[in-house]
Amino acid sequence: MTHTMELQQKIADLEEKLSRYGRIEDALRVSEERYRSVVESMNIGIAIIGPDMEILSLNSQMRTWFPAVDVSARPVCYKVFNDPPAKFVCPFCPTLKTFEDGKVHEQVRGTPSGGNIRYFRVIASPLKSKNGDVGAVVEIVEDITKKKKSDELLRKEKEMLFSVLRKAPYGAVLIDRKGNYLYMNEEFTSITGYTRKDVSQGVDFFLQAYPDPRDRKAAVDAWKKDMAVKGVTRIFTIRCKSGEEKEIEFRPSRLDHDRYLLMLSDITERRRAEALLQKAHDDLEVRVRERTEELVRTNRELENEIATTRALLNATSDAVLLVDTQWKIIMANNNLGARLGRSPEELTGEYFSSYFRGDPAEARQEMFQGVIETKTPILFEDYRDGMWLENSVYPVTDSKGQVTKLAIYSRDITERKRSEELLKQAEEKYRSIFENAVEGIFRNTPEGQMIAANPALAKMLGYDSPEELTAVMTDVQNQIYADPAYRPRIIQILEKDGVALGFNCEFKRKNGSAVWVTMNVRAVRDKQGRPLYYDGTVENITERKQAEEALRASEEKFRRFFETMPEYAYIISPNGKIVDLNPAALQMLGYEWDEVIGKPLTMTYAPESMPRIHELYALWKESGTIRNEELVIQTKQLEKRTVILNVSTAKHADGAILHSASVQTDITERKRAEEKIRKLNEELNRRIMELAAVNAELESFTYSISHDLKTPLIAVEGLSRMLLDRYGNQLDSKGQKLLDIIITSAAQVKELAGDLLALFTVGRKEIRYSTIDMKKMASDIFEQLKAAHQGRRIEFSLKPTPTASGDRNMIRQVVLNLLGNSIKFSRARAIARVEFGGWAEQGEAVYYVKDNGVGFPMEHKEKLFEVFERFHLSEEFEGAGIGLATVKRIVQRHGGQVWAEGKVNEGATFYFSLPNREDWEGYGGL
């Protein structure tokens, strides 16, 4: 029994240890994920370099900067940084034994994605084992391009500052915090006499300029105070190097923390001129004051005489003035002065006609001249400066009966005019509203006669005009209302409440159709309270009624869609609780209805998705929207499925969440299929790489064979010719024939090797694009070929041809091969006919070479452009079957296509296309 208990205790201890180890592993995994999350989110680059200089890890910032870096390449510096090792020790290639911990590499130049040179600061730290060996190196890379640009900008600003100060029209001196003179311009020396050399030899400008210590301290204290304030200017008297005293205007300012700029202007002469001007001003003031006192005494008596008259004029509410026959104002009262914005005294002596703004002065003078001539008063209205005036003009005669003055009375009638205008505007406004309102407006009598209607109501009821509607509408209860009982109910409401608001009913239109309306009606009564008529507005709500019906249908459609959709759909409350879910979701989860309603939606997600769910919850609360989030959900039976989550939200007018629709699209099967496809793609890529390697080896081998065969073939051909020339007479005819066969075969093999070499050279050459005159090129090549076929009759037809965009030498080879083939394969014709032409299509130009030669069977058209493919014996037509393959490779490298059409013994046509110039970039180098 004791052994059994001990064994159980040991088993329990073992289970506790295993549980603790599991928690430790989980903690380590969480810690590693947190570390990766931090490293991936940093805006600095981090790389871990292994002991063999291989890149063990790059964070997202490094991959963003250098996406083209091959992690298997060693050393990496030639892929990332531009500085050669002679100038820079690459931070990615440290020697582990001599590694310097924390070494900073400043201003490392690199070319990240985008192609622009950038500058980096790199700090390296070792990862050491317990025995102190460096197992790996951590490189921390910071982009300091902006700092470099800022330093360069600061340098240029300093140069600009000194350039400005050198040309400045004022003295300028630059001083640091310790009082050292950093710079002084020539104008400073011109004003003070002190030079940079004087300062460098220990001369203190402040000591010389202010011999008195108190003046010197006051100036220095003032400058220190003014340094912190922009735009402060002070004037001091200083002693120059020559001993002369000058008045100087100082403008101190702080450029930065360590430098101060002091600007000086010599204002000595300006101050002297100001003093002379002030003295002249004072003398003038004395003379003006004396003259003014004399005028005051002269005018005092006149003022006393007119005081009584002015008091009488000021007592009236009208504006009054007296003018002579030349329209000069003799007297004006306060009301006129207030109206014109001037005092009566200011108006006296001025010409009254100058105040006729807006009307010609001649018209007023003509009216007043009529009063003088007829001695008859006049009355007229006038509108000036926003004021209506009623004006009366009376003649004033002397003892001889002659009119010497005019008395003018002007009464303000603006308010009266405004009242008349407001009444008119109110009538017009009501009429405008009545005529232009989008709602119908009517006035009916208690007996049912419509006595007024606006155009909107007439249009609503299908009538051409309000006049037509009111003419026929004598019994609105039976003529307008679809149900005659509507009108008595409205009148009942009016008797009870005085108004009927929002009364919905159906009207009958002229054509008998129905229209739903909402009405607002009020009763207009006489003094005894009896209704005189009913006024009301009518709004057409037919579309709203139809919209409400459509909304009900839409809600029913949504419910059916919600119930039958295969995705897992939920309606979520603002606090994330499940309000509703469709059958597909309920069936997938395996819960009963009451087990999920009111529960948080997070109950449906697997533990591994919960960290992301917390982030998405915050995003949903902020924006109300989640798009295409891949998550893992978990059923009641603990089955896990992968879904794509999309959430949309309906909000209140104030932005608060009303409810949200959450849709989970199950992609579990798709994920499994994607994993299978991924593995298949990996296998396919591996096979493709193997095939590419084999093709590369084959091409290299073929190129090598073609190149290396030439030398021995030249030797065989040359020696055979030499043997035939020197010893041909010693050989019998059979020997000579054998030598001819050797020479001919060697030449054929040499030509084949040359063609093969040219074919593979085409695939290696860099394409140099230019604009090609295809018509001229074809003509030149034909003349060259024609010279090599003397004695043959060849007719060459050159059709209109567009220019081409491509490598001139390569395209020349294409045209040469095609024209050469046409001439060769038409040798059996008495007259060989060859045609070259082309046309432009969208994005490309198409060219062709046509002949009347032996042609070819169309079932073999795909083989024409393959290497070594021939459809005729070599005894019939020479060649190695490489020319058309070369054409195909050149055209394809330019991004074009080749094809052919033909018929046996009826000739052939070969076509090739070339992209336009704007498409060069997409094809160059293919």
BELMOQUI-V277885 format. One record per run of one state. SS is the DSSP state (alpha for helix, beta for strand, coil for the rest). FROM is the first residue (numbers start at 1). TO is the last residue. If there is no record, write none. Layout:
# BELMOQUI-V277885
ss,from,to
SS,FROM,TO
SS,FROM,TO
This chain:
# BELMOQUI-V277885
ss,from,to
coil,1,1
alpha,2,41
coil,42,44
beta,45,50
coil,51,54
beta,55,58
coil,59,59
alpha,60,65
coil,66,76
alpha,77,80
beta,81,81
coil,82,95
alpha,96,98
coil,99,103
beta,104,111
coil,112,116
beta,117,128
coil,129,133
beta,134,143
coil,144,144
alpha,145,167
coil,168,170
beta,171,176
coil,177,180
beta,181,184
coil,185,185
alpha,186,192
coil,193,195
alpha,196,200
coil,201,204
alpha,205,209
coil,210,212
alpha,213,226
coil,227,233
beta,234,239
coil,240,244
beta,245,254
coil,255,258
beta,259,266
coil,267,267
alpha,268,314
coil,315,318
beta,319,324
coil,325,327
beta,328,332
coil,333,333
alpha,334,340
coil,341,343
alpha,344,347
coil,348,350
beta,351,351
alpha,352,355
coil,356,360
alpha,361,374
coil,375,377
beta,378,384
coil,385,386
beta,387,397
coil,398,402
beta,403,412
coil,413,413
alpha,414,436
coil,437,439
beta,440,444
coil,445,449
beta,450,453
coil,454,454
alpha,455,460
coil,461,465
alpha,466,472
coil,473,475
alpha,476,479
coil,480,480
beta,481,481
coil,482,484
alpha,485,497
coil,498,498
beta,499,508
coil,509,513
beta,514,525
coil,526,530
beta,531,540
coil,541,541
alpha,542,564
coil,565,567
beta,568,572
coil,573,576
beta,577,581
coil,582,582
alpha,583,589
coil,590,592
alpha,593,596
coil,597,599
beta,600,600
alpha,601,604
beta,605,605
coil,606,606
alpha,607,623
coil,624,625
beta,626,634
coil,635,639
beta,640,651
coil,652,656
beta,657,666
coil,667,667
alpha,668,730
coil,731,732
alpha,733,764
coil,765,768
beta,769,772
coil,773,773
alpha,774,787
coil,788,793
beta,794,798
coil,799,803
beta,804,807
alpha,808,824
coil,825,831
beta,832,841
coil,842,843
beta,844,851
coil,852,857
alpha,858,860
coil,861,882
alpha,883,893
coil,894,897
beta,898,902
coil,903,907
beta,908,915
coil,916,916
alpha,917,923
coil,924,926
